[in-house]
Amino acid sequence: MGERIIEVINVSFERGNTRVLEDINLVIERGEFLGVIGPNGAGKTTLLMVILGLIRPTSGTVKLFGEDIHRFKEWYRIGYIPQHALNFDVNFPISVREVVSMGRFAKKGMFRKLGKEDMKAIDEALEIVGMTEYRERRIGELSGGQQQRVFIARALSSQPDLLILDEPTVGVDVVMQEDFYNFLEKLNKEKKITLMLSTHDISSVTSRVGKLACINRKLYPECHPEEFFAVTPGGMKFVHHLHGD
């Protein structure tokens, strides 16, 4: 068994009178690529927010790198790409390099001057995502796929051990999606970065991730997509009763 990067233990979350998550148990080890799939409203984003400490679970425990989340301080070790990262003012005058440099402040602290080590980390992050030649471009001049790579570079600039992505292809055109998933797979295999990816894009992600977890309030950690979803004339339909539940 490898190092446990994330441990979610008996986690439930209620919003008002609605139970969004119920008795979630999940382990992600170093170097893994986990895909979390499920229909809209299934609790995927809520689970990520609990793991990131953005919301407190109603019950249960989360451990990051072996430490209880309430005592965990090294947040720079986790890179996060939110679902609506591409929703910003495209006319805002900020360059690609400046966007990526924001990721260094997670490690250094806000308002501290960036030094040579920081500049090196920023350049390396841009190189990893293949955006070096665009570093002086305004972020609003790039395509959706290119912008998403820039936001990944921002997360990578803090040199994280774990990268969490919530619906990363939202806002990215279909042509760019295949390249984007290929890029994530390469990032995991070549750069050894642990990845957790939430998506409803089943066909693209299932062939690339090492583990797949299916969620609809409850988590089914060893599910098979063809069992979890049924194809209907209107598209994919969620199968609520799986494995006897």
GUDRENKE-853949 format. One record per residue: x, y, z of N, C-alpha, C, O, CB in turn; residue in three letters; residue number from 1. Coordinates in steps of 0.05 Angstrom, whole numbers, plus 5000, padded with zeros to 4 digits. Atoms other than C-alpha are relative to their C-alpha. Glycine has a CB too. Layout:
<pts>
PT,X,Y,Z,X,Y,Z,X,Y,Z,X,Y,Z,X,Y,Z,ALA,NUM
...
</pts>
This chain:
<pts>
PT,5017,4976,5000,5000,5000,5000,5018,5025,5000,5037,5027,5015,4981,5000,5025,MET,1
PT,4984,4975,5002,5027,5069,4981,4991,5020,5020,4974,5016,5037,4998,5011,4972,GLY,2
PT,5007,4978,4982,5024,5135,5017,4972,5009,4995,4964,5014,4972,5020,5023,4997,GLU,3
PT,5028,4990,5002,4953,5158,5031,5000,5030,4998,5008,5044,5017,4983,4990,5023,ARG,4
PT,5001,4971,5004,4944,5227,5002,4973,5011,5011,4973,5032,5024,5003,5007,4970,ILE,5
PT,5027,4992,4991,4869,5232,5017,4987,4976,5014,4987,4954,5003,4983,5010,4977,ILE,6
PT,5017,5020,4987,4827,5193,5067,4974,5014,5008,4974,5033,5023,5014,4988,5025,GLU,7
PT,5026,4990,4993,4753,5207,5071,4986,4977,5016,4983,4955,5005,4983,5008,4975,VAL,8
PT,5009,5021,4983,4723,5168,5129,4971,5006,5011,4967,5025,5026,5019,4997,5024,ILE,9
PT,5028,4998,4990,4647,5161,5140,4989,5028,4998,4976,5038,5017,4998,4990,5028,ASN,10
PT,5008,4972,5003,4634,5231,5113,4971,5002,4990,4964,4990,4970,5019,5015,4982,VAL,11
PT,5027,4992,5010,4562,5257,5107,4998,5030,5001,5012,5044,5017,4978,4986,5018,SER,12
PT,5004,4971,5000,4539,5326,5090,4971,5006,4994,4959,4995,4975,5018,5014,4979,PHE,13
PT,5028,4992,5004,4470,5357,5097,4998,5030,4995,5011,5046,5008,4983,4992,5025,GLU,14
PT,5006,4972,5006,4445,5422,5067,4971,5004,5006,4954,4996,4990,5008,5008,4971,ARG,15
PT,5028,4998,4992,4382,5442,5103,4990,4973,5008,5002,4960,5025,4983,5012,4977,GLY,16
PT,5011,5026,4994,4339,5380,5105,5008,4979,4979,4998,4957,4979,4970,5001,5002,ASN,17
PT,4991,5018,5022,4374,5349,5045,5027,4988,5006,5046,5002,5012,5000,5015,4973,THR,18
PT,4975,5014,4997,4428,5297,5053,5014,4998,4973,5004,4984,4955,4997,4972,5013,ARG,19
PT,4986,4998,5026,4478,5312,4997,5020,4977,4997,5023,4965,4976,5014,5027,4997,VAL,20
PT,4981,5022,4999,4531,5261,5017,4993,4982,5023,4984,4991,5045,5030,5010,5003,LEU,21
PT,5007,5019,4979,4520,5198,5057,5021,4978,5004,5026,4962,4986,4973,4987,4994,GLU,22
PT,4980,5021,4993,4574,5155,5091,5020,4995,4979,5024,4972,4970,4985,4974,5007,ASP,23
PT,4980,5002,5021,4628,5169,5040,5027,4990,5012,5036,5001,5032,5005,5027,4986,ILE,24
PT,4974,5010,4993,4692,5128,5047,5017,4998,4975,5009,4985,4956,4999,4972,5015,ASN,25
PT,4983,4999,5024,4749,5140,4999,5029,5004,5007,5035,5019,5025,4990,5023,4982,LEU,26
PT,4971,4997,4996,4825,5132,4996,5013,5005,4973,5007,4990,4954,5011,4975,5014,VAL,27
PT,4984,4996,5024,4871,5161,4944,5030,4999,5008,5038,5013,5027,4993,5028,4987,ILE,28
PT,4972,5003,4994,4944,5140,4945,5017,5016,4980,5008,5023,4959,5008,4971,4999,GLU,29
PT,4982,4984,5017,5004,5177,4917,5003,4988,4973,5007,4963,4970,5028,5002,5014,ARG,30
PT,4995,5008,5027,5010,5173,4842,4975,4990,4985,4976,4984,4961,5020,4978,4999,GLY,31
PT,5024,5009,5012,4938,5152,4829,4986,5022,4984,4990,5046,4988,4981,4989,5021,GLU,32
PT,5017,4982,5016,4891,5183,4778,4971,4990,5004,4963,4970,4993,5008,5000,4969,PHE,33
PT,5027,5008,4993,4820,5179,4806,4980,5018,4985,4981,5042,4985,4995,5002,5030,LEU,34
PT,5022,4986,5012,4759,5198,4765,4975,4996,5017,4968,4974,5025,4995,4990,4972,GLY,35
PT,5026,5001,4985,4694,5215,4802,4978,5008,4981,4978,5030,4971,5001,5019,5025,VAL,36
PT,5021,4995,5019,4633,5209,4758,4972,4998,5014,4970,4986,5035,5001,4980,4977,ILE,37
PT,5027,5000,4990,4559,5219,4769,4984,5022,4987,4995,5040,4975,4999,5004,5031,GLY,38
PT,5017,4980,5013,4499,5259,4744,5002,5027,5014,5013,5029,5036,4971,4991,4999,PRO,39
PT,5001,4974,4988,4489,5333,4758,4984,4998,5027,4963,4985,5028,4986,5021,4981,ASN,40
PT,5013,5001,4974,4470,5344,4831,5005,4976,5017,4993,4971,5038,4971,5003,4996,GLY,41
PT,4995,5025,4986,4500,5278,4853,5018,5004,5025,5019,4986,5042,5014,4981,4982,ALA,42
PT,4983,4994,4977,4548,5311,4903,5029,5000,4994,5046,5001,5013,4995,4979,5021,GLY,43
PT,4972,5001,5008,4613,5310,4864,5015,5025,5010,5035,5023,5023,5003,4998,4969,LYS,44
PT,4987,4975,4992,4630,5384,4876,5000,5002,5030,5020,5011,5042,4986,5024,4987,THR,45
PT,5002,4999,4971,4607,5379,4948,5022,4983,5013,5035,4992,5032,4973,4991,5011,THR,46
PT,4979,5018,4990,4655,5321,4960,5027,5014,4997,5044,5013,5016,5000,4973,4985,LEU,47
PT,4975,4986,5004,4713,5361,4931,5003,5023,5020,5025,5027,5031,5003,5010,4971,LEU,48
PT,4999,4977,4981,4696,5421,4974,5006,4991,5029,5019,5004,5044,4974,5016,4999,MET,49
PT,4995,5012,4974,4696,5377,5036,5030,4993,5002,5042,4998,5022,4982,4976,5005,VAL,50
PT,4972,5008,5000,4764,5349,5017,5019,5024,5002,5040,5023,5014,5006,4983,4975,ILE,51
PT,4984,4976,5000,4791,5419,5006,4996,5017,5025,5009,5038,5027,4994,5016,4975,LEU,52
PT,5005,4985,4975,4765,5443,5073,4984,5025,4996,4983,5042,5013,5026,5007,5012,GLY,53
PT,5016,4976,5006,4719,5494,5040,4973,4999,5014,4961,5019,5020,4996,5003,4970,LEU,54
PT,5024,5003,4984,4659,5465,5076,5005,4977,5020,5021,4959,5014,4975,4994,4982,ILE,55
PT,4997,5020,4980,4654,5423,5139,4979,4978,4997,4956,4985,4992,4999,5012,5029,ARG,56
PT,5020,5021,5002,4621,5355,5135,4982,5000,5025,4990,5009,5047,5013,4973,4997,PRO,57
PT,5019,5003,4978,4560,5343,5179,5011,4980,5020,5008,4982,5044,4972,4993,4991,THR,58
PT,4987,5021,4983,4596,5281,5205,5022,4987,4984,5023,4989,4959,4979,4979,5009,SER,59
PT,4978,5014,5014,4658,5241,5189,5026,5016,5002,5028,5038,5013,4993,4995,4972,GLY,60
PT,4973,4989,4998,4732,5256,5181,5014,5000,4973,5009,4982,4956,5017,4983,5020,THR,61
PT,4983,4999,5024,4780,5277,5126,5029,5003,5009,5035,5019,5026,4992,5024,4981,VAL,62
PT,4971,4998,4995,4855,5266,5128,5014,5007,4974,5008,4995,4953,5011,4974,5013,LYS,63
PT,4984,4993,5023,4905,5298,5080,5029,4994,5007,5040,5005,5027,4996,5030,4993,LEU,64
PT,4973,5007,4996,4974,5269,5075,5004,4988,5029,5025,4993,5042,5019,5024,4996,PHE,65
PT,4998,5013,4974,4960,5229,5139,4993,5017,5023,4993,5008,5046,5027,4990,5003,GLY,66
PT,5006,4981,4978,4940,5290,5180,4970,5008,4998,4959,5013,4977,5018,5024,4999,GLU,67
PT,5028,4991,4999,4870,5310,5203,4998,5027,4986,5015,5044,4990,4990,5001,5029,ASP,68
PT,5003,4976,5016,4844,5365,5158,5000,5026,5018,5008,5047,5008,4975,4999,4984,ILE,69
PT,5001,4976,4982,4834,5412,5218,5027,5009,5009,5031,5031,5018,4982,4994,5024,HIS,70
PT,4972,4993,4993,4909,5410,5232,5018,5004,4976,5041,5012,4979,5011,4978,5018,ARG,71
PT,4984,4998,5025,4932,5409,5160,5006,5029,4993,4987,5045,4992,4986,4986,4977,PHE,72
PT,4992,4973,5006,4971,5472,5142,5013,5004,4972,5013,5026,4962,5019,5010,5021,LYS,73
PT,4984,4997,5025,5010,5457,5078,4982,4999,4975,4984,4981,4959,5021,4977,4999,GLU,74
PT,5020,5001,5021,4954,5475,5030,5013,5004,4972,5001,4998,4952,4980,5022,5004,TRP,75
PT,4986,4997,5026,5005,5493,4975,5005,4973,4987,5011,4971,4963,5026,5015,5004,TYR,76
PT,4996,5027,5011,5013,5417,4967,4977,4990,4984,4978,4969,4971,5006,4981,5023,ARG,77
PT,5024,5008,5015,4944,5415,4936,4993,5022,4980,4988,5045,4988,4976,4995,5019,ILE,78
PT,5009,4981,5021,4928,5449,4870,4970,4995,4994,4962,4972,4993,5017,4997,4975,GLY,79
PT,5029,5003,5004,4854,5462,4855,4992,5017,4976,4998,5040,4974,4985,5009,5025,TYR,80
PT,5011,4986,5023,4820,5479,4790,4969,4998,5003,4958,4977,4999,5009,4987,4973,ILE,81
PT,5029,5001,4995,4747,5499,4805,4985,4997,4974,4996,5000,4952,4991,5025,5014,PRO,82
PT,5017,5005,5023,4689,5484,4759,4997,5023,4981,4996,5020,4957,4973,4991,5009,GLN,83
PT,5005,4976,5017,4680,5555,4734,5025,5018,4997,5023,5042,4998,4977,5016,5011,HIS,84
PT,4975,4985,5002,4753,5575,4727,5001,5018,4976,5014,5039,4976,5024,4980,4999,ALA,85
PT,4999,4984,5025,4740,5601,4657,4980,5023,4999,4979,5038,4980,4995,4982,4976,LEU,86
PT,5019,4978,4999,4685,5648,4679,5013,5025,5012,5012,5029,5037,4975,4992,5017,ASN,87
PT,4987,4976,4991,4723,5713,4684,4998,5021,4978,4991,5015,4955,5030,4995,5008,PHE,88
PT,5001,4978,5019,4727,5781,4649,5023,4997,4981,5046,5002,4988,5000,5027,5015,ASP,89
PT,4979,5005,5020,4765,5766,4585,5015,5026,4993,5036,5025,4981,4989,4987,4975,VAL,90
PT,4987,4975,5006,4782,5840,4579,5018,5010,5022,5031,5031,5020,4978,5021,4994,ASN,91
PT,4983,4992,4978,4818,5843,4645,5029,4998,4991,5038,4977,4982,4995,4982,5026,PHE,92
PT,4972,4999,5011,4890,5864,4628,5020,4985,5018,5036,4998,5032,5008,5029,4997,PRO,93
PT,4980,5016,4986,4930,5807,4658,5012,4979,4982,4998,4967,4966,4987,4987,5025,ILE,94
PT,4986,5018,5018,4982,5765,4624,4999,4971,5011,4993,4966,5034,5029,5009,4996,SER,95
PT,4999,5028,4993,4989,5689,4625,5020,4996,5023,5014,4982,5043,5009,4983,4976,VAL,96
PT,4980,5002,4979,5053,5695,4667,4990,5010,5027,4994,4998,5048,5026,5015,4992,ARG,97
PT,5010,4989,4976,5018,5739,4717,4979,4982,5013,4977,4980,5038,4988,5028,4995,GLU,98
PT,5019,5019,4990,4961,5689,4724,5014,4977,5014,5006,4969,5037,4981,4990,4978,VAL,99
PT,4986,5023,4989,5009,5632,4736,5015,5008,5026,5017,4992,5044,5020,4989,4980,VAL,100
PT,4985,4991,4977,5049,5673,4786,4983,5001,5026,4993,4999,5048,5012,5027,4995,SER,101
PT,5018,5000,4977,4988,5677,4831,5001,4974,5016,4997,4974,5040,4971,5005,4991,MET,102
PT,4998,5025,4986,4998,5604,4847,5023,4998,5020,5022,4983,5039,5003,4978,4980,GLY,103
PT,4977,5000,4982,5064,5618,4881,4993,5012,5028,5006,5005,5048,5023,5015,4988,ARG,104
PT,5007,4987,4974,5030,5660,4935,4988,4980,5019,4987,4985,5044,4982,5023,4995,PHE,105
PT,5010,5021,4982,4997,5597,4962,5022,4988,5017,5018,4979,5039,4986,4978,4983,ALA,106
PT,4977,5012,4987,5066,5574,4981,5015,5021,5016,5025,5016,5038,5019,4987,4980,LYS,107
PT,4984,4979,4987,5100,5641,4999,4984,5017,5020,4994,5028,5039,5012,5017,4979,LYS,108
PT,5017,4981,4985,5041,5679,5028,4995,5025,4984,5012,5032,4967,5014,5007,5027,GLY,109
PT,5008,4976,5016,5006,5740,5000,5019,5024,5005,5030,5027,5027,4971,5008,5006,MET,110
PT,4986,4974,4998,5042,5806,4986,5030,4997,5004,5044,5016,5010,4989,5017,5022,PHE,111
PT,4972,5004,4998,5111,5774,4989,5012,5001,4972,5001,4990,4953,5007,4974,5015,ARG,112
PT,4987,4997,5026,5159,5790,4933,5010,4973,4989,5021,4957,5004,5024,5020,5001,LYS,113
PT,4992,5025,5012,5172,5734,4884,5030,5002,4992,5039,5022,4982,4983,4993,4975,LEU,114
PT,4972,5000,5006,5245,5714,4876,5007,4981,4977,4990,4973,4962,5015,4991,5025,GLY,115
PT,4990,5016,5022,5288,5673,4828,4988,4971,5001,4981,4960,4980,5030,4998,5001,LYS,116
PT,5011,5026,4998,5262,5607,4855,4971,4999,4991,4961,4980,4979,5002,4990,5030,GLU,117
PT,5028,4998,5008,5191,5630,4844,4997,5003,4970,4981,4990,4957,4986,5024,5014,ASP,118
PT,5000,4997,5029,5205,5652,4773,5006,4974,4986,4995,4968,4965,5020,5022,4992,MET,119
PT,4993,5026,5012,5237,5585,4758,4976,4981,5001,4970,4967,4982,5024,4987,5015,LYS,120
PT,5024,5018,4997,5175,5548,4785,4978,5008,4981,4964,4991,4970,4990,5002,5029,ALA,121
PT,5021,4990,5019,5129,5593,4743,5007,4991,4971,4990,4982,4957,4998,5031,5001,ILE,122
PT,4992,5008,5027,5170,5579,4680,4998,4970,4996,4990,4961,4974,5030,5009,4995,ASP,123
PT,5003,5030,5002,5171,5504,4694,4971,4992,4997,4965,4974,4981,5013,4987,5025,GLU,124
PT,5029,5007,5002,5096,5503,4703,4990,5007,4972,4974,4991,4961,4984,5016,5021,ALA,125
PT,5008,4993,5027,5086,5539,4637,5010,4980,4980,4997,4974,4960,5009,5029,4993,LEU,126
PT,4989,5020,5018,5132,5490,4603,4985,4974,5001,4980,4961,4981,5030,4996,5007,GLU,127
PT,5015,5025,4996,5095,5430,4632,4974,5000,4984,4967,4980,4972,4995,4995,5030,ILE,128
PT,5026,4999,5014,5029,5453,4603,5002,5010,4971,4982,5012,4957,4981,5019,5015,VAL,129
PT,4996,4992,5028,5060,5475,4537,4991,5028,4993,4982,5033,4971,4986,4981,4983,GLY,130
PT,5010,4973,5004,5044,5549,4545,5023,5021,5002,5017,5044,5005,4978,5006,5019,MET,131
PT,4977,4981,4997,5114,5580,4548,4999,5022,4980,5004,5046,4987,5026,4985,4997,THR,132
PT,5000,4980,5021,5107,5616,4482,4977,5020,5003,4977,5041,4989,4998,4987,4973,GLU,133
PT,5022,4982,4996,5043,5649,4506,5002,5016,5026,4983,5029,5034,4974,4984,5000,TYR,134
PT,4998,4989,4973,5070,5675,4572,4995,5030,5002,4986,5039,5023,5027,4994,5011,ARG,135
PT,5005,4971,5000,5064,5749,4553,4973,5007,4988,4966,5031,4988,5022,5014,4985,GLU,136
PT,5026,4994,5011,4996,5742,4521,4980,5006,5022,4983,4997,5044,4990,4976,4983,ARG,137
PT,5022,4996,4981,4934,5768,4555,4983,4974,5001,4979,4961,4981,4982,5024,4991,ARG,138
PT,5015,5025,4996,4894,5710,4584,4974,5000,4984,4966,4978,4974,4993,4997,5030,ILE,139
PT,5025,4998,5015,4831,5735,4549,5003,4995,4970,4983,4991,4956,4988,5026,5004,GLY,140
PT,4995,5004,5029,4864,5726,4480,5002,4970,4993,5003,4963,4970,5025,5014,4992,GLU,141
PT,4996,5029,5004,4870,5650,4489,4974,4985,4996,4953,4995,5004,5016,4988,5023,LEU,142
PT,5024,5017,5002,4822,5594,4471,4993,4988,5027,5009,4990,5046,5005,4978,4979,SER,143
PT,5008,5012,4975,4783,5558,4525,5019,4978,5010,5026,4977,5033,4972,4989,4997,GLY,144
PT,4982,5021,4993,4830,5499,4523,5027,5011,5010,5039,5001,5029,5005,4981,4976,GLY,145
PT,4975,4987,4992,4891,5544,4528,4997,5013,5027,5015,5011,5044,5009,5020,4979,GLN,146
PT,5005,4988,4974,4861,5582,4586,5000,4979,5022,5011,4984,5044,4973,5016,5000,GLN,147
PT,5001,5021,4980,4848,5517,4623,5028,4991,5007,5034,4984,5030,4982,4977,4991,GLN,148
PT,4972,5008,4996,4921,5498,4614,5015,5021,5017,5031,5014,5034,5015,4996,4974,ARG,149
PT,4987,4979,4984,4942,5565,4643,4991,4998,5029,5008,5001,5047,4992,5028,4989,VAL,150
PT,5009,5003,4972,4899,5554,4705,5012,4975,5013,5016,4974,5037,4969,4998,5001,PHE,151
PT,4985,5023,4989,4931,5485,4713,5028,5008,5006,5039,5000,5027,4999,4976,4980,ILE,152
PT,4973,4990,4994,4999,5519,4708,5001,5016,5025,5020,5014,5041,5011,5016,4976,ALA,153
PT,5002,4984,4975,4977,5567,4763,5000,4981,5024,5014,4986,5043,4975,5017,5000,ARG,154
PT,5001,5019,4978,4961,5507,4807,5027,4985,5002,5036,4980,5024,4978,4980,4995,ALA,155
PT,4975,5014,5000,5026,5472,4787,5023,5017,5010,5044,5006,5019,5007,4989,4973,LEU,156
PT,4978,4982,4992,5069,5533,4803,5007,4998,5030,5029,5004,5038,4994,5028,4993,SER,157
PT,4995,5004,4972,5062,5518,4877,5013,4973,5005,5019,4965,5028,4975,5002,5017,SER,158
PT,4987,5026,4999,5093,5450,4861,4985,4980,5018,4996,4969,5037,5029,5002,5009,GLN,159
PT,5017,5017,4983,5035,5409,4890,5005,4971,4997,5017,4962,4976,4971,5006,4995,PRO,160
PT,4999,5029,5001,5033,5335,4905,4974,4989,4989,4972,4967,4979,5007,4988,5027,ASP,161
PT,5027,5008,5007,4959,5332,4889,4986,5022,4984,4988,5045,4991,4983,4992,5025,LEU,162
PT,5015,4981,5016,4917,5365,4835,4971,4991,4999,4965,4968,4990,5012,5003,4971,LEU,163
PT,5029,5006,5000,4841,5367,4842,4986,5018,4979,4989,5042,4980,4988,5005,5028,ILE,164
PT,5013,4985,5021,4799,5387,4782,4970,4993,5001,4962,4970,5001,5012,4992,4972,LEU,165
PT,5029,5003,4999,4724,5398,4783,4988,5008,4973,4988,5031,4965,4988,5018,5022,ASP,166
PT,5012,4995,5026,4691,5390,4715,5018,5018,4982,5009,5039,4974,4972,5012,5002,GLU,167
PT,4981,4982,5013,4753,5417,4679,4994,5007,4971,5005,5026,4960,5027,4988,5002,PRO,168
PT,5006,4994,5028,4724,5414,4609,4975,5017,4995,4967,5021,4972,4997,4974,4984,THR,169
PT,5022,4981,5003,4665,5459,4623,5011,5026,4987,5029,5038,4997,4987,5007,5028,VAL,170
PT,4991,4976,5014,4673,5517,4574,5022,4994,4979,5030,5012,4965,5011,5019,5019,GLY,171
PT,4980,5008,5019,4724,5478,4532,4986,4987,4976,4971,4968,4981,5022,4982,5013,VAL,172
PT,5014,5011,5023,4702,5462,4461,5008,4970,4996,5028,4961,5006,5007,5015,4974,ASP,173
PT,4997,5029,5003,4695,5389,4441,5026,4992,4988,5038,4972,4996,4977,4989,4984,VAL,174
PT,4976,5007,5014,4755,5389,4395,5024,5000,5020,5042,4984,5017,5006,5020,4978,VAL,175
PT,4978,4998,4981,4801,5410,4453,4999,4980,5023,5019,4975,5036,5001,5028,5011,MET,176
PT,5004,5017,4977,4773,5361,4504,5018,4976,4999,5030,4968,5019,4972,4991,5002,GLN,177
PT,4984,5024,5002,4810,5300,4477,5029,5006,5006,5042,4991,5021,4998,4988,4971,GLU,178
PT,4973,4991,4994,4877,5337,4478,5004,5006,5030,5024,5000,5042,5008,5024,4984,ASP,179
PT,4998,4992,4972,4862,5362,4548,5002,4975,5017,5018,4974,5036,4976,5016,5008,PHE,180
PT,4999,5025,4984,4849,5292,4576,5026,4985,4995,5037,4973,5013,4976,4982,4993,TYR,181
PT,4974,5012,5005,4911,5266,4541,5022,5014,5016,5040,5001,5026,5007,5002,4969,ASN,182
PT,4980,4985,4984,4950,5321,4575,4999,4993,5030,5020,4990,5042,4994,5030,4997,PHE,183
PT,5002,5008,4972,4923,5302,4644,5012,4972,5004,5026,4968,5024,4970,5000,5008,LEU,184
PT,4989,5027,4998,4941,5229,4632,5031,5001,5000,5044,4987,5015,4990,4982,4977,GLU,185
PT,4971,4997,5002,5012,5250,4613,5011,5013,5026,5032,5005,5036,5007,5018,4976,LYS,186
PT,4992,4986,4976,5016,5296,4674,5002,4979,5023,5020,4981,5040,4980,5022,5008,LEU,187
PT,5000,5020,4979,4999,5237,4719,5023,4980,4996,5036,4973,5016,4973,4985,5000,ASN,188
PT,4980,5021,5005,5045,5186,4686,5029,5010,5000,5047,4997,5010,4994,4986,4974,LYS,189
PT,4972,4990,5004,5106,5229,4670,5009,5018,5023,5032,5016,5032,5002,5015,4974,GLU,190
PT,4993,4982,4979,5104,5281,4725,4993,4989,5028,5000,5001,5049,4986,5027,4997,LYS,191
PT,5006,5014,4975,5078,5232,4778,4983,5017,5019,4985,5014,5043,5026,4992,5015,LYS,192
PT,5018,4984,4984,5025,5281,4802,4974,4985,5005,4962,4974,4986,4994,5028,4987,ILE,193
PT,5025,5013,4993,4966,5251,4839,4977,5017,4991,4976,5041,4996,4999,4994,5030,THR,194
PT,5023,4984,5011,4901,5272,4805,4974,4989,5010,4970,4965,5012,5001,4999,4969,LEU,195
PT,5028,5007,4994,4829,5273,4827,4983,5018,4982,4984,5042,4983,4993,5004,5031,MET,196
PT,5014,4986,5021,4781,5292,4772,4970,4994,5002,4962,4971,5001,5010,4992,4972,LEU,197
PT,5029,5003,5000,4706,5304,4777,4989,5007,4973,4997,5027,4961,4987,5018,5022,SER,198
PT,5010,4995,5027,4668,5298,4712,4975,4984,4994,4969,4964,5008,5021,4993,4979,THR,199
PT,5022,5017,5010,4605,5275,4677,5007,4991,4972,4990,4978,4958,4973,5016,5000,HIS,200
PT,4990,5008,5027,4646,5264,4613,5011,4971,5001,5035,4967,5000,5021,5020,4989,ASP,201
PT,4993,5028,4995,4646,5188,4621,5018,4988,4978,5039,4976,4984,4976,4983,5004,ILE,202
PT,4987,5013,5022,4670,5167,4552,5030,5008,4998,5047,4991,4991,4986,5006,4974,SER,203
PT,4973,4991,5003,4733,5209,4554,5018,4992,5024,5041,4987,5020,5001,5030,4998,SER,204
PT,4984,5003,4976,4755,5197,4626,5005,4971,5007,5026,4965,5019,4988,5014,5022,VAL,205
PT,4998,5027,4990,4743,5123,4637,5025,4985,4989,5035,4967,5003,4975,4985,4993,THR,206
PT,4978,5014,5012,4799,5100,4591,5027,5011,5010,5048,5000,5003,4999,5002,4970,SER,207
PT,4976,4987,4992,4850,5146,4624,5006,4998,5030,5030,4998,5038,4999,5029,4992,ARG,208
PT,4995,5000,4971,4840,5143,4699,5008,4972,5009,5001,4952,4996,4975,5009,5015,VAL,209
PT,4993,5026,4989,4869,5088,4742,4979,4988,5017,4976,4964,5019,5026,5002,5016,GLY,210
PT,5023,5008,4983,4809,5086,4789,4976,5017,4994,4979,5040,4985,5008,5002,5030,LYS,211
PT,5025,4986,5005,4737,5105,4781,4981,4997,5023,4977,4975,5033,4988,4990,4974,LEU,212
PT,5020,5001,4979,4688,5124,4835,4974,5013,4990,4975,5035,4978,5010,5015,5025,ALA,213
PT,5026,4990,5009,4614,5134,4820,4985,5011,5024,4984,4998,5045,4984,4978,4985,CYS,214
PT,5013,4987,4977,4573,5180,4864,4972,5009,4992,4967,5020,4971,5016,5024,5010,ILE,215
PT,5027,4988,5000,4500,5196,4874,4991,5000,5029,4975,4982,5037,4980,4985,4981,ASN,216
PT,5003,4998,4971,4497,5217,4947,5017,4980,5014,5032,4987,5032,4970,4996,5007,ARG,217
PT,4982,5020,4989,4531,5152,4964,5022,4995,4979,5019,5003,4956,4985,4973,5005,LYS,218
PT,4977,5005,5018,4598,5130,4934,5002,4970,4995,5000,4954,5013,5026,5011,5013,LEU,219
PT,4997,5028,5008,4608,5066,4895,5029,4998,4989,5033,5003,4965,4979,4991,4979,TYR,220
PT,4972,4998,5007,4685,5060,4894,5010,4981,4978,5030,4987,4965,5016,4997,5023,PRO,221
PT,4990,5019,5019,4691,5000,4848,4979,4996,4977,4976,4974,4967,5006,4973,5013,GLU,222
PT,5021,5003,5020,4635,5015,4798,5011,4997,4972,5034,5003,4966,4982,5024,5002,CYS,223
PT,4995,5001,5028,4634,5002,4724,4980,5019,4986,4956,5016,4990,4998,4971,4989,HIS,224
PT,5018,4980,5012,4606,5059,4681,4976,4987,4986,4954,4998,4987,5015,5017,4981,PRO,225
PT,5022,5012,5015,4564,5011,4638,4978,4990,5019,4956,4986,5011,5011,4978,4983,GLU,226
PT,5020,5009,4981,4530,4987,4702,4987,5025,5014,4964,5024,5022,5013,4982,5021,GLU,227
PT,5009,4977,4985,4524,5056,4733,4981,5018,4985,4964,5032,4996,5024,5016,5009,PHE,228
PT,5016,4984,5017,4492,5090,4674,4987,4982,4979,4999,4963,4969,5016,5023,4986,PHE,229
PT,5014,5015,5021,4440,5063,4625,4996,5019,4977,4988,5042,4981,4974,4988,5010,ALA,230
PT,5004,4983,5024,4436,5089,4554,4970,5000,4993,4958,4979,4989,5016,4990,4976,VAL,231
PT,5029,4997,5007,4366,5116,4539,4998,5017,4975,5018,5030,4967,4984,5013,5023,THR,232
PT,5003,4983,5024,4338,5151,4477,5007,5029,5005,5016,5044,4987,4971,4999,4990,PRO,233
PT,4994,4972,4993,4348,5217,4514,5029,5004,5009,5037,5026,5018,4982,5010,5021,GLY,234
PT,4972,4998,4991,4421,5201,4531,5005,4983,5024,4991,4963,5029,5007,5029,5006,GLY,235
PT,4993,5016,4977,4453,5174,4595,4980,5004,5022,4971,5027,5028,5028,5008,5009,MET,236
PT,5017,4999,4977,4408,5158,4653,5014,4987,5024,5025,4965,5021,4973,4986,4994,LYS,237
PT,4986,5011,4977,4434,5147,4723,4985,4976,5011,4960,4976,5013,5002,5021,5022,PHE,238
PT,5012,5023,4988,4422,5078,4753,5003,5002,5030,5025,4999,5041,5014,4974,4989,VAL,239
PT,4998,4995,4971,4405,5091,4826,5005,4975,5016,5020,4977,5036,4974,5013,5009,HIS,240
PT,4997,5024,4984,4403,5020,4850,5022,4982,4988,5018,4968,4968,4973,4984,5002,HIS,241
PT,4976,5013,5011,4472,4990,4840,5011,4982,5022,5012,4990,5045,5021,5019,4989,LEU,242
PT,4987,5018,4982,4505,4930,4873,4982,4995,5025,4991,4993,5047,5027,5011,5009,HIS,243
PT,5019,5007,4978,4442,4916,4915,4992,5023,5017,4977,5019,5036,5013,4980,5016,GLY,244
PT,5008,4978,4982,4436,4986,4945,4972,5010,4992,4963,5029,5005,5021,5023,4997,ASP,245
</pts>
